[in-house]
Amino acid sequence: MVHSMQTMIDKAALQGAVIEIDTPDKYPINASCPCGERFAVEITIPDLD
């Protein structure tokens, strides 16, 4: 699926289209420890524009 999307984006770019994809600033990950404790981690996503 990712390959198909990249192909469409590449074809659109060749025709001069501008495509913007909004991404979150932080990505939350919920996890649990083998001891039973649950916690959440947020990963900051850098702005690559």
CHARMM internal coordinates of N, CA and C (Angstrom, degrees):
IC EDIT
DIST 1 N 1 CA 1.4467
DIST 1 CA 1 C 1.5283
ANGL 1 N 1 CA 1 C 109.86
DIST 1 C 2 N 1.3326
ANGL 1 CA 1 C 2 N 117.47
DIHE 1 N 1 CA 1 C 2 N -43.53
DIST 2 N 2 CA 1.4602
ANGL 1 C 2 N 2 CA 120.16
DIHE 1 CA 1 C 2 N 2 CA -179.83
DIST 2 CA 2 C 1.5197
ANGL 2 N 2 CA 2 C 110.18
DIHE 1 C 2 N 2 CA 2 C -62.47
DIST 2 C 3 N 1.3364
ANGL 2 CA 2 C 3 N 116.99
DIHE 2 N 2 CA 2 C 3 N -39.76
DIST 3 N 3 CA 1.4647
ANGL 2 C 3 N 3 CA 120.69
DIHE 2 CA 2 C 3 N 3 CA 178.86
DIST 3 CA 3 C 1.5275
ANGL 3 N 3 CA 3 C 110.40
DIHE 2 C 3 N 3 CA 3 C -62.42
DIST 3 C 4 N 1.3325
ANGL 3 CA 3 C 4 N 117.47
DIHE 3 N 3 CA 3 C 4 N -42.27
DIST 4 N 4 CA 1.4670
ANGL 3 C 4 N 4 CA 121.09
DIHE 3 CA 3 C 4 N 4 CA 178.96
DIST 4 CA 4 C 1.5202
ANGL 4 N 4 CA 4 C 111.50
DIHE 3 C 4 N 4 CA 4 C -63.55
DIST 4 C 5 N 1.3298
ANGL 4 CA 4 C 5 N 116.22
DIHE 4 N 4 CA 4 C 5 N -41.50
DIST 5 N 5 CA 1.4606
ANGL 4 C 5 N 5 CA 119.83
DIHE 4 CA 4 C 5 N 5 CA 179.27
DIST 5 CA 5 C 1.5277
ANGL 5 N 5 CA 5 C 110.34
DIHE 4 C 5 N 5 CA 5 C -65.21
DIST 5 C 6 N 1.3368
ANGL 5 CA 5 C 6 N 117.12
DIHE 5 N 5 CA 5 C 6 N -41.78
DIST 6 N 6 CA 1.4587
ANGL 5 C 6 N 6 CA 120.31
DIHE 5 CA 5 C 6 N 6 CA 179.96
DIST 6 CA 6 C 1.5201
ANGL 6 N 6 CA 6 C 110.48
DIHE 5 C 6 N 6 CA 6 C -64.00
DIST 6 C 7 N 1.3301
ANGL 6 CA 6 C 7 N 117.74
DIHE 6 N 6 CA 6 C 7 N -37.78
DIST 7 N 7 CA 1.4606
ANGL 6 C 7 N 7 CA 121.86
DIHE 6 CA 6 C 7 N 7 CA 178.04
DIST 7 CA 7 C 1.5243
ANGL 7 N 7 CA 7 C 110.22
DIHE 6 C 7 N 7 CA 7 C -62.24
DIST 7 C 8 N 1.3411
ANGL 7 CA 7 C 8 N 116.96
DIHE 7 N 7 CA 7 C 8 N -43.94
DIST 8 N 8 CA 1.4659
ANGL 7 C 8 N 8 CA 120.44
DIHE 7 CA 7 C 8 N 8 CA 179.26
DIST 8 CA 8 C 1.5264
ANGL 8 N 8 CA 8 C 110.67
DIHE 7 C 8 N 8 CA 8 C -65.29
DIST 8 C 9 N 1.3280
ANGL 8 CA 8 C 9 N 117.28
DIHE 8 N 8 CA 8 C 9 N -40.67
DIST 9 N 9 CA 1.4650
ANGL 8 C 9 N 9 CA 120.76
DIHE 8 CA 8 C 9 N 9 CA 178.87
DIST 9 CA 9 C 1.5252
ANGL 9 N 9 CA 9 C 110.26
DIHE 8 C 9 N 9 CA 9 C -63.85
DIST 9 C 10 N 1.3351
ANGL 9 CA 9 C 10 N 116.72
DIHE 9 N 9 CA 9 C 10 N -43.01
DIST 10 N 10 CA 1.4660
ANGL 9 C 10 N 10 CA 120.57
DIHE 9 CA 9 C 10 N 10 CA 178.98
DIST 10 CA 10 C 1.5286
ANGL 10 N 10 CA 10 C 111.55
DIHE 9 C 10 N 10 CA 10 C -62.14
DIST 10 C 11 N 1.3278
ANGL 10 CA 10 C 11 N 117.15
DIHE 10 N 10 CA 10 C 11 N -43.33
DIST 11 N 11 CA 1.4758
ANGL 10 C 11 N 11 CA 120.84
DIHE 10 CA 10 C 11 N 11 CA 179.32
DIST 11 CA 11 C 1.5256
ANGL 11 N 11 CA 11 C 110.91
DIHE 10 C 11 N 11 CA 11 C -64.62
DIST 11 C 12 N 1.3301
ANGL 11 CA 11 C 12 N 116.58
DIHE 11 N 11 CA 11 C 12 N -40.39
DIST 12 N 12 CA 1.4661
ANGL 11 C 12 N 12 CA 120.25
DIHE 11 CA 11 C 12 N 12 CA 178.78
DIST 12 CA 12 C 1.5223
ANGL 12 N 12 CA 12 C 110.40
DIHE 11 C 12 N 12 CA 12 C -65.50
DIST 12 C 13 N 1.3342
ANGL 12 CA 12 C 13 N 117.39
DIHE 12 N 12 CA 12 C 13 N -39.22
DIST 13 N 13 CA 1.4594
ANGL 12 C 13 N 13 CA 121.29
DIHE 12 CA 12 C 13 N 13 CA 179.34
DIST 13 CA 13 C 1.5253
ANGL 13 N 13 CA 13 C 111.21
DIHE 12 C 13 N 13 CA 13 C -64.02
DIST 13 C 14 N 1.3204
ANGL 13 CA 13 C 14 N 116.96
DIHE 13 N 13 CA 13 C 14 N -36.75
DIST 14 N 14 CA 1.4690
ANGL 13 C 14 N 14 CA 120.37
DIHE 13 CA 13 C 14 N 14 CA 178.21
DIST 14 CA 14 C 1.5185
ANGL 14 N 14 CA 14 C 111.59
DIHE 13 C 14 N 14 CA 14 C -63.98
DIST 14 C 15 N 1.3386
ANGL 14 CA 14 C 15 N 116.80
DIHE 14 N 14 CA 14 C 15 N -25.24
DIST 15 N 15 CA 1.4604
ANGL 14 C 15 N 15 CA 121.40
DIHE 14 CA 14 C 15 N 15 CA 179.04
DIST 15 CA 15 C 1.5263
ANGL 15 N 15 CA 15 C 111.69
DIHE 14 C 15 N 15 CA 15 C -93.50
DIST 15 C 16 N 1.3302
ANGL 15 CA 15 C 16 N 116.77
DIHE 15 N 15 CA 15 C 16 N 4.64
DIST 16 N 16 CA 1.4571
ANGL 15 C 16 N 16 CA 120.52
DIHE 15 CA 15 C 16 N 16 CA 176.16
DIST 16 CA 16 C 1.5099
ANGL 16 N 16 CA 16 C 115.15
DIHE 15 C 16 N 16 CA 16 C 90.41
DIST 16 C 17 N 1.3134
ANGL 16 CA 16 C 17 N 118.07
DIHE 16 N 16 CA 16 C 17 N 9.06
DIST 17 N 17 CA 1.4655
ANGL 16 C 17 N 17 CA 120.44
DIHE 16 CA 16 C 17 N 17 CA 179.89
DIST 17 CA 17 C 1.5272
ANGL 17 N 17 CA 17 C 110.30
DIHE 16 C 17 N 17 CA 17 C -73.82
DIST 17 C 18 N 1.3152
ANGL 17 CA 17 C 18 N 116.37
DIHE 17 N 17 CA 17 C 18 N 148.39
DIST 18 N 18 CA 1.4547
ANGL 17 C 18 N 18 CA 122.60
DIHE 17 CA 17 C 18 N 18 CA 175.51
DIST 18 CA 18 C 1.5216
ANGL 18 N 18 CA 18 C 106.86
DIHE 17 C 18 N 18 CA 18 C -111.28
DIST 18 C 19 N 1.3186
ANGL 18 CA 18 C 19 N 116.14
DIHE 18 N 18 CA 18 C 19 N 122.80
DIST 19 N 19 CA 1.4568
ANGL 18 C 19 N 19 CA 120.95
DIHE 18 CA 18 C 19 N 19 CA -177.61
DIST 19 CA 19 C 1.5213
ANGL 19 N 19 CA 19 C 108.33
DIHE 18 C 19 N 19 CA 19 C -116.95
DIST 19 C 20 N 1.3300
ANGL 19 CA 19 C 20 N 115.60
DIHE 19 N 19 CA 19 C 20 N 127.90
DIST 20 N 20 CA 1.4583
ANGL 19 C 20 N 20 CA 120.66
DIHE 19 CA 19 C 20 N 20 CA 177.37
DIST 20 CA 20 C 1.5147
ANGL 20 N 20 CA 20 C 108.61
DIHE 19 C 20 N 20 CA 20 C -117.39
DIST 20 C 21 N 1.3147
ANGL 20 CA 20 C 21 N 116.43
DIHE 20 N 20 CA 20 C 21 N 133.75
DIST 21 N 21 CA 1.4582
ANGL 20 C 21 N 21 CA 122.04
DIHE 20 CA 20 C 21 N 21 CA 177.86
DIST 21 CA 21 C 1.5168
ANGL 21 N 21 CA 21 C 107.35
DIHE 20 C 21 N 21 CA 21 C -119.57
DIST 21 C 22 N 1.3253
ANGL 21 CA 21 C 22 N 115.40
DIHE 21 N 21 CA 21 C 22 N 119.81
DIST 22 N 22 CA 1.4595
ANGL 21 C 22 N 22 CA 120.49
DIHE 21 CA 21 C 22 N 22 CA -179.35
DIST 22 CA 22 C 1.5167
ANGL 22 N 22 CA 22 C 109.08
DIHE 21 C 22 N 22 CA 22 C -81.37
DIST 22 C 23 N 1.3131
ANGL 22 CA 22 C 23 N 116.89
DIHE 22 N 22 CA 22 C 23 N 127.16
DIST 23 N 23 CA 1.4584
ANGL 22 C 23 N 23 CA 121.55
DIHE 22 CA 22 C 23 N 23 CA 178.01
DIST 23 CA 23 C 1.5214
ANGL 23 N 23 CA 23 C 108.99
DIHE 22 C 23 N 23 CA 23 C -121.26
DIST 23 C 24 N 1.3221
ANGL 23 CA 23 C 24 N 116.67
DIHE 23 N 23 CA 23 C 24 N 151.07
DIST 24 N 24 CA 1.4646
ANGL 23 C 24 N 24 CA 119.23
DIHE 23 CA 23 C 24 N 24 CA 179.69
DIST 24 CA 24 C 1.5284
ANGL 24 N 24 CA 24 C 111.09
DIHE 23 C 24 N 24 CA 24 C -70.82
DIST 24 C 25 N 1.3295
ANGL 24 CA 24 C 25 N 116.13
DIHE 24 N 24 CA 24 C 25 N 157.35
DIST 25 N 25 CA 1.4664
ANGL 24 C 25 N 25 CA 121.34
DIHE 24 CA 24 C 25 N 25 CA 176.70
DIST 25 CA 25 C 1.5238
ANGL 25 N 25 CA 25 C 111.37
DIHE 24 C 25 N 25 CA 25 C -75.07
DIST 25 C 26 N 1.3289
ANGL 25 CA 25 C 26 N 115.49
DIHE 25 N 25 CA 25 C 26 N -30.87
DIST 26 N 26 CA 1.4631
ANGL 25 C 26 N 26 CA 120.82
DIHE 25 CA 25 C 26 N 26 CA -178.86
DIST 26 CA 26 C 1.5218
ANGL 26 N 26 CA 26 C 109.09
DIHE 25 C 26 N 26 CA 26 C -134.29
DIST 26 C 27 N 1.3275
ANGL 26 CA 26 C 27 N 115.75
DIHE 26 N 26 CA 26 C 27 N 145.42
DIST 27 N 27 CA 1.4554
ANGL 26 C 27 N 27 CA 121.69
DIHE 26 CA 26 C 27 N 27 CA 178.93
DIST 27 CA 27 C 1.5227
ANGL 27 N 27 CA 27 C 108.37
DIHE 26 C 27 N 27 CA 27 C -117.52
DIST 27 C 28 N 1.3416
ANGL 27 CA 27 C 28 N 117.61
DIHE 27 N 27 CA 27 C 28 N 114.98
DIST 28 N 28 CA 1.4637
ANGL 27 C 28 N 28 CA 119.79
DIHE 27 CA 27 C 28 N 28 CA -178.09
DIST 28 CA 28 C 1.5368
ANGL 28 N 28 CA 28 C 111.68
DIHE 27 C 28 N 28 CA 28 C -82.43
DIST 28 C 29 N 1.3190
ANGL 28 CA 28 C 29 N 115.78
DIHE 28 N 28 CA 28 C 29 N 141.12
DIST 29 N 29 CA 1.4592
ANGL 28 C 29 N 29 CA 121.72
DIHE 28 CA 28 C 29 N 29 CA 175.94
DIST 29 CA 29 C 1.5215
ANGL 29 N 29 CA 29 C 107.42
DIHE 28 C 29 N 29 CA 29 C -128.21
DIST 29 C 30 N 1.3279
ANGL 29 CA 29 C 30 N 115.88
DIHE 29 N 29 CA 29 C 30 N 120.54
DIST 30 N 30 CA 1.4632
ANGL 29 C 30 N 30 CA 120.79
DIHE 29 CA 29 C 30 N 30 CA 175.84
DIST 30 CA 30 C 1.5192
ANGL 30 N 30 CA 30 C 107.83
DIHE 29 C 30 N 30 CA 30 C -92.38
DIST 30 C 31 N 1.3230
ANGL 30 CA 30 C 31 N 116.69
DIHE 30 N 30 CA 30 C 31 N 135.56
DIST 31 N 31 CA 1.4558
ANGL 30 C 31 N 31 CA 120.80
DIHE 30 CA 30 C 31 N 31 CA -177.27
DIST 31 CA 31 C 1.5206
ANGL 31 N 31 CA 31 C 109.95
DIHE 30 C 31 N 31 CA 31 C -141.64
DIST 31 C 32 N 1.3204
ANGL 31 CA 31 C 32 N 114.82
DIHE 31 N 31 CA 31 C 32 N 165.00
DIST 32 N 32 CA 1.4548
ANGL 31 C 32 N 32 CA 119.46
DIHE 31 CA 31 C 32 N 32 CA 174.26
DIST 32 CA 32 C 1.5215
ANGL 32 N 32 CA 32 C 109.23
DIHE 31 C 32 N 32 CA 32 C -136.25
DIST 32 C 33 N 1.3067
ANGL 32 CA 32 C 33 N 114.60
DIHE 32 N 32 CA 32 C 33 N 142.86
DIST 33 N 33 CA 1.4525
ANGL 32 C 33 N 33 CA 122.81
DIHE 32 CA 32 C 33 N 33 CA -179.13
DIST 33 CA 33 C 1.5276
ANGL 33 N 33 CA 33 C 108.85
DIHE 32 C 33 N 33 CA 33 C -85.88
DIST 33 C 34 N 1.3366
ANGL 33 CA 33 C 34 N 118.40
DIHE 33 N 33 CA 33 C 34 N 150.70
DIST 34 N 34 CA 1.4662
ANGL 33 C 34 N 34 CA 119.88
DIHE 33 CA 33 C 34 N 34 CA 175.90
DIST 34 CA 34 C 1.5385
ANGL 34 N 34 CA 34 C 112.78
DIHE 33 C 34 N 34 CA 34 C -57.05
DIST 34 C 35 N 1.3370
ANGL 34 CA 34 C 35 N 117.35
DIHE 34 N 34 CA 34 C 35 N -22.54
DIST 35 N 35 CA 1.4705
ANGL 34 C 35 N 35 CA 120.83
DIHE 34 CA 34 C 35 N 35 CA 178.70
DIST 35 CA 35 C 1.5291
ANGL 35 N 35 CA 35 C 111.90
DIHE 34 C 35 N 35 CA 35 C -76.13
DIST 35 C 36 N 1.3423
ANGL 35 CA 35 C 36 N 117.03
DIHE 35 N 35 CA 35 C 36 N -8.11
DIST 36 N 36 CA 1.4587
ANGL 35 C 36 N 36 CA 120.95
DIHE 35 CA 35 C 36 N 36 CA 178.89
DIST 36 CA 36 C 1.5153
ANGL 36 N 36 CA 36 C 114.06
DIHE 35 C 36 N 36 CA 36 C 104.56
DIST 36 C 37 N 1.3155
ANGL 36 CA 36 C 37 N 117.95
DIHE 36 N 36 CA 36 C 37 N -11.44
DIST 37 N 37 CA 1.4686
ANGL 36 C 37 N 37 CA 122.03
DIHE 36 CA 36 C 37 N 37 CA 179.47
DIST 37 CA 37 C 1.5322
ANGL 37 N 37 CA 37 C 109.59
DIHE 36 C 37 N 37 CA 37 C -72.46
DIST 37 C 38 N 1.3311
ANGL 37 CA 37 C 38 N 116.82
DIHE 37 N 37 CA 37 C 38 N 136.74
DIST 38 N 38 CA 1.4640
ANGL 37 C 38 N 38 CA 121.60
DIHE 37 CA 37 C 38 N 38 CA 178.04
DIST 38 CA 38 C 1.5254
ANGL 38 N 38 CA 38 C 108.73
DIHE 37 C 38 N 38 CA 38 C -109.14
DIST 38 C 39 N 1.3304
ANGL 38 CA 38 C 39 N 116.86
DIHE 38 N 38 CA 38 C 39 N 143.66
DIST 39 N 39 CA 1.4517
ANGL 38 C 39 N 39 CA 120.23
DIHE 38 CA 38 C 39 N 39 CA 179.52
DIST 39 CA 39 C 1.5212
ANGL 39 N 39 CA 39 C 109.65
DIHE 38 C 39 N 39 CA 39 C -153.14
DIST 39 C 40 N 1.3216
ANGL 39 CA 39 C 40 N 115.73
DIHE 39 N 39 CA 39 C 40 N 167.75
DIST 40 N 40 CA 1.4651
ANGL 39 C 40 N 40 CA 121.98
DIHE 39 CA 39 C 40 N 40 CA 179.51
DIST 40 CA 40 C 1.5190
ANGL 40 N 40 CA 40 C 108.70
DIHE 39 C 40 N 40 CA 40 C -126.13
DIST 40 C 41 N 1.3012
ANGL 40 CA 40 C 41 N 115.14
DIHE 40 N 40 CA 40 C 41 N 143.10
DIST 41 N 41 CA 1.4603
ANGL 40 C 41 N 41 CA 122.09
DIHE 40 CA 40 C 41 N 41 CA 177.84
DIST 41 CA 41 C 1.5209
ANGL 41 N 41 CA 41 C 107.30
DIHE 40 C 41 N 41 CA 41 C -124.06
DIST 41 C 42 N 1.3227
ANGL 41 CA 41 C 42 N 117.09
DIHE 41 N 41 CA 41 C 42 N 137.57
DIST 42 N 42 CA 1.4678
ANGL 41 C 42 N 42 CA 120.59
DIHE 41 CA 41 C 42 N 42 CA 175.49
DIST 42 CA 42 C 1.5222
ANGL 42 N 42 CA 42 C 108.57
DIHE 41 C 42 N 42 CA 42 C -111.55
DIST 42 C 43 N 1.3147
ANGL 42 CA 42 C 43 N 115.85
DIHE 42 N 42 CA 42 C 43 N 126.12
DIST 43 N 43 CA 1.4574
ANGL 42 C 43 N 43 CA 121.40
DIHE 42 CA 42 C 43 N 43 CA 178.02
DIST 43 CA 43 C 1.5219
ANGL 43 N 43 CA 43 C 107.76
DIHE 42 C 43 N 43 CA 43 C -100.74
DIST 43 C 44 N 1.3092
ANGL 43 CA 43 C 44 N 116.92
DIHE 43 N 43 CA 43 C 44 N 124.09
DIST 44 N 44 CA 1.4632
ANGL 43 C 44 N 44 CA 121.62
DIHE 43 CA 43 C 44 N 44 CA 177.54
DIST 44 CA 44 C 1.5311
ANGL 44 N 44 CA 44 C 109.00
DIHE 43 C 44 N 44 CA 44 C -77.00
DIST 44 C 45 N 1.3232
ANGL 44 CA 44 C 45 N 116.03
DIHE 44 N 44 CA 44 C 45 N 128.34
DIST 45 N 45 CA 1.4593
ANGL 44 C 45 N 45 CA 121.88
DIHE 44 CA 44 C 45 N 45 CA 179.70
DIST 45 CA 45 C 1.5204
ANGL 45 N 45 CA 45 C 108.57
DIHE 44 C 45 N 45 CA 45 C -99.53
DIST 45 C 46 N 1.3334
ANGL 45 CA 45 C 46 N 117.35
DIHE 45 N 45 CA 45 C 46 N 121.09
DIST 46 N 46 CA 1.4658
ANGL 45 C 46 N 46 CA 118.82
DIHE 45 CA 45 C 46 N 46 CA -178.73
DIST 46 CA 46 C 1.5252
ANGL 46 N 46 CA 46 C 111.79
DIHE 45 C 46 N 46 CA 46 C -69.71
DIST 46 C 47 N 1.3161
ANGL 46 CA 46 C 47 N 116.28
DIHE 46 N 46 CA 46 C 47 N 148.39
DIST 47 N 47 CA 1.4647
ANGL 46 C 47 N 47 CA 122.31
DIHE 46 CA 46 C 47 N 47 CA 176.23
DIST 47 CA 47 C 1.5229
ANGL 47 N 47 CA 47 C 107.59
DIHE 46 C 47 N 47 CA 47 C -82.80
DIST 47 C 48 N 1.3123
ANGL 47 CA 47 C 48 N 117.24
DIHE 47 N 47 CA 47 C 48 N 113.69
DIST 48 N 48 CA 1.4564
ANGL 47 C 48 N 48 CA 121.26
DIHE 47 CA 47 C 48 N 48 CA -175.22
DIST 48 CA 48 C 1.5312
ANGL 48 N 48 CA 48 C 113.25
DIHE 47 C 48 N 48 CA 48 C -96.68
DIST 48 C 49 N 1.3345
ANGL 48 CA 48 C 49 N 117.07
DIHE 48 N 48 CA 48 C 49 N 11.13
DIST 49 N 49 CA 1.4770
ANGL 48 C 49 N 49 CA 120.02
DIHE 48 CA 48 C 49 N 49 CA 179.07
DIST 49 CA 49 C 1.5010
ANGL 49 N 49 CA 49 C 111.00
DIHE 48 C 49 N 49 CA 49 C -72.97
END
COOR INIT
IC SEED 1 N 1 CA 1 C
IC BUILD
